[in-house]
Amino acid sequence: MKKFAVILSVVVLIGTGLLPAASAAQLTLSHMAPAGSILDKQLAAWAEKVKNNSNGNLNIRIFPGATLINPFETFSGVEKGIADMGSSYRYSRAGAELTGLFSMYLAGVPDSASGSRIVAEVWKKFPEFRKEWETVKVLWINSSGPAVVATTKPVRTMADLKGLELRVPVPEAADTLKLLGGTPVSMTSADMVIGMKKGTVHGGLVFKEAIESFKLPVNYVTEFGMYQSSNWFLVMNLNSWNKLSPDLRKVIDDSLEWGRNESIKAFDTADASAVEYGKKEGMEFIKLSAEEQAKWFEIVDTNNRKHAAVLDAKGYPATKVLEFVNSLRK
């Protein structure tokens, strides 16, 4: 009788909220997007969905703007358990060489929706790609929008790139720019803005959303995507995942398709907003002719094949991935 009374008391306490339910959990999520940005709001909406679908038993505390882990260390920080979850780009090539080069394969792809469909197909087909992510629980991976050519001088043909110094953050893209006739410069986004104002650089390869978020002082945007980041991620520490009860793991799993789709929409919405902002600021958005675009893509593809051969020699199926992506593009 006493055992029954104790059990009944515990049930009553849980039901009244005086004791936590066995499956309740509090998690942390660090991400690089500024507070209040489209991507921050998207992650907050996903966290709210998880909370609601778990009946309040799974709460995710969000740290935006890289206030908990800096963007370059978000992936490794989640691996180490500094945060339970993290969202950023996979900046480091350590253990992710195929992942890093894959971003270059998305040259010429117009938006995050198209790029993310390609990422999903490569994920399904190539276990070597998935292996580079096995140290965490992958919640989703999708692509950004395209990195376009934002400049203070118009670029309508390849010849117009000659003499232009442009900030390029990706080494393979820097090689491509040289082949196209431009001069790549390594610097931070903030220094690029200062350099454009001083006239020491002429712009850079930037994601469209940066035109608005950084208030870039450019006059022209050539809408040829030199690459897309193929690795915008939301990942979770494996120990944190394994500690969750099966019902809470199911809540997260059931939310992932919705969350990834909303992430893709957020990228394309941010890009569309940046284009609208740019036009209001008097920027000209230039589309290459079909003939000119084909010339650019031929050079990009040739450079991609050169770098893919280096990874092939290390045992990666880099050229096979490139050919598969090119087939999907068609």
N, C-alpha and C positions, 0 to 999 in steps of 0.2 A: 504493500500500500504506500509506504514512504517513497519507493522508487517511482511509482506512478505519479505521486504528487510532485516530485522534483521535475520529472519530464513535462508534466502539465504546466508547471511554473515557467520553465524555459520556453515552451511554445507560446505562452501568453506574453512573455517579455519580448520575444522576437516579433510577434504580431503587433505589439504596441510600439515597436521601434526602440525599446530600451536596450536591446541586444542586437548586434548586427546579424543579418542573415549569413549563413555559412558561405554563400557564393558571392557576397559583396566584395568589390575591389575598387581601389583608387589607383589610376595610372597617370603617368606624366607623358607629355608629347612635346618635343622640341621641334620647331621648324624655322626656316630662314626668312619666310615672307614677312613683310612689315605688318604690324598690328593694324587691323582695319582694311587691309588689302583684299582683293578678290580671292586670292588663294587662302588667306587667313580665314576669311568668312566661310569658305568651302570646307576647310578642315573643322571649323567650329560647328558647322551644320552636321557634318558626319558624326562628330563626338556627341552632339545632342541626340541624334538618331539612335546611336548605340545606347545612350543613357535611357531614352524612352523605351526602346525595345527590350531593355533588361529590367524594366520596372524600377529604374533608379538604382539598381545594384552595381552598375559599372559606370564609374565616373572617370572622365579623362580631363586632367588639368593641362591646359595648353600654354606653352611658353613661346610666343611669336617673336619674330625679329631676331632670332639667334641669341636670345638672352640667356639660354641655358647651355647650349652647345653651339660653337660657331659652325657655319655652313660646311666648311671643308672637313670638319671632324664629326659631322652628324652621324654618318654611317658607323664609323668606328666607335663613337660614343654610345650608340645603341647596342653595338656588340658587347661593350664593356658594362652596360647597365647603368650608365650615367643618367639616361632617360629610358623609360620603358618603350617609348615609340619615338620615331624621328622621321622628318620629311625634309628632303633637300635634293640636290643633284649628287650623283656619285662622282665627286671631283677626283679622288685619288685613283690612279691606275693600278695600285697595289692589289693584286688578286682580282683585277677587273679589266684586263687588257682588251678582251673582246668587247666587253660592255662599252669601254671608252671609244674604241674605233667605230663601233656600230653607229654612233651619233653622226659620223660623217656620211654614212650610207644613206641618210635621209635628206641629202641635198636635193633641192627642187621640190620637196613635198610641201604642199601649200599651208597646212594647218595641223594643229594637235590631233584632231579627230582622225585624219588620214595617217599621220605618223604613228599614232597609238594603235591603230589597227595592225600596222606592220609589226610593231613591237610585240603585240600579242601573238602574231603568227610565228615570229622568230622564237619567242618563248616556248611555244608548243613544239616546234620542230627540232630545236637544237639544245640537247641536254648540257652542252658546254657553256651555253649562256646561263642556264639555270644554276649550274654548279657555282658560278661566281657570286651567287646570292644565298648559298645554303647555310651561311653562318648566322642568318637571322630568319625570322618569320616574315616573309614578304606579304604585305597586305595588298599593295598594288604598285605597279610600275606603269608609267605612261610617258609619252613624249611631250616636250614643250612645243610651242609654235616655232616657226622658222627664224633662224638668225639671218637678218637681212643686211644690206649695205646702206648704212645711214651716213650721209656726208654733207659737207658744206658746199660741195661742187657737184653738178649733175653727172651721173654715170648712166649713160644710155647704151654704150657699147663697151667692149673689152678695152678698146683703146683709151677710153676715158679714165681708166684706173691708173694709167701710167703717171707717175709722179705723186700719187696720193699716198699719204702715210695714214694707215688705219689700224686702230687697236684690234688685236685678234687674241682671244684667250685660249684657243685650242691649237696645239702644235701642228696637227695635220691641216687645219684650215689655214694656218700661216703659210704652209708649203703651197697650198692651192692658190692663195692670193698672189704669191710670188709668180707662179706660172701664168696667172691671169694678167700680170703686169703691175700690180700694186706693191706697196711696201708695208709689210706687217710690223706693228710696234707692240711690245709687251708692256702693259700698264694696267692699273686698276680702272674700274669704271669711273670713279671719282676724278682720277687724274686725266682721264679722257675728256671729261666735261671741261676741266680747267684748260687742257691743251687746245680744245676746239675754240674756246673763248680767246685764247692768246694767239691762235693761228699756227701753233706748232704741230698739230695733227689735223687731219681733215675729216675725222669721223671714226667709224669702227663697224665691225660685224656685231650686231646686237639683236637680241630678241625684240620683237616689235613692242612688247609691253614696256620695255625700258625707255622707249621714246617719251612716254608719258611719265613713268615713275621717276626717271632721272631728269625730266625736263630738258632733254638733249637739245643743244643749240644748233640743230642741223636744218638745212633747207631742202634736202632731197633724201628720198628713201627709195632705193632700187629694190623691188620686191622679188629678188631671187634668193631663195633660201640656201645659204652656203652649207648649213647643217641644221639639225635639230638635236637637242639633248634627248637621247633615247632613254634616259634613266632618272626621270623625276620619280622619287619613290616615297612610299610610306611603309616603313618596316618596323618590326617589333623585336625586342630582345627575346631570345628563345626561352630563357629561364622565366621571364615574366609571363610569356605565353603558356608555358607548361604549368605554372602555378595556378592559372585560372581554372575554375571548375568547367566541366564539359558544357554546361548550359551557357556559360558566358562566352566560351570559345565559339559556340554555335551562333550566338548573337553577333559576334564580330564577323564570322565567316558569311553569315547571311546578309551583312551590310556592305560587303566589299564590291559587288558589281555596281550597286548604286553609288558608292563612294568614288570608285574609279571613273565612272561616267560623269559625275559631277566635277571631278578634278579636270577632266578633259574639257568640259564646258567652260570651266573657270579660265583655263589658258586661252581658249579661243575668244572668250568674252573680253579678257584683258587686252588681247591683241586688237580686237575690233574697237575697243574704247580708245586705244592708243592711236589708231588710224584716224578716228574721228577727232581726237585732240590735235593731232598733227595737222590735219586739214584746216582746222580752225586757226592754227598758228601760222598758216600760210605755207606749209610744207607741200612739196610736189611728190606724189607717189608715182614712181616710174615702173612700168611693166615692160620687160624686154620683149622684143619681137620673138616669134617662135624660132626663127633662124638663129638669132643671137643667143637665145636661151640654150639651144642645142649645142652651140659652140662652148658655152660655159660648162654645160654638164659634161661634155666630152672630156674637158680638162680635169674637172672634179673627179670623174670616174677613173681616169688614168692614174691620178694621184692616189685614189683609194686602193686601186689594185697594187700599186707599189707598196703601200703600207700593209695591205692584207698579206702580201707575199712574205713579209717579215714575220707576221704572226703565224702564217702557215708553217714556217720553218721551226716554230716553237711548239708545233703540235695542235694549233687551233684551226678550226675549219673556217678561217676568216674569209677566204675567197668564195667558199660555198655559201656563206651567209650573204655576202655581197651580191652574188648572182641570184640568190633567192629573193633578196630585197628588190633588185632590179626587175625581176619577173613580176613581183607584186605591183610595182610602180606602173608597169604597162597595163 
